[in-house]
Amino acid sequence: MKTRVDHRLRSEAARFAFRFACDDCAHFEPDGGRCSLEYPAAPRRGALATDAADVELCKAFELT
């Protein structure tokens, strides 16, 4: 799901400790750096720190 990245998202993500990255997902395999469901391993933790206009969030994300 594509989500627009703007100042408000960055601010609220920092304030509420928003977890969205593959690194924080139960399906992420850190040893191989990949998703156990075989989805692309993106976005990563630094995705909101870039100048990207949007970020694609995974619908299968499960917080551990």
ABEGO torsion letter per residue (X at the ends): XBBBBBAAAAAAAAAAGBBABAAABAABBAAAGBBAAGBBBOBBAAAAABABABBBBBAABBBX
